[in-house]
Amino acid sequence: QVQLVASGGGEVQAGGSLRLSCAASGSSTRFTDMAWYRQAPGKQREFVASIAIEGQTVYTDSVKGRFTISRGNSENTFYLQMNSLKPEDTAVYYCNVDWDFGNWGKGTLVTVSS
């Protein structure tokens, strides 16, 4: 099974930045789609951003212009650059590959204080 390891979370003040990383392993092929999701306390997990193998990106409206998803030089590594963070961005962030919703791995906690 594909293993997903998200890292880079932490606590920042509003307006600050963080860069999340995801390392996906356990597959001999390159993943087609990579995505970030988040789950805030008491809320359902929600889509944040995705990037396709051709480079197309999609963002949820609340992060457009502030977050950037990108692929790394390593084929199965990708990132989420988060700028101008807001308290409402506080959540556990999970990475996902190829829309496999049965495999999330351990997320990374982002806490934004006002």
Secondary structure, DSSP 4 states (H G I P E B T S, - for coil): --EEEEE--EEEETT--EEEEEEEES-SS--SEEEEEEE-TTS--EEEEEEETT--EEE-GGGTTTEEEEE-SSTTEEEEEE-S--GGG-EEEEEEETT-TT---B-EEEEEE-
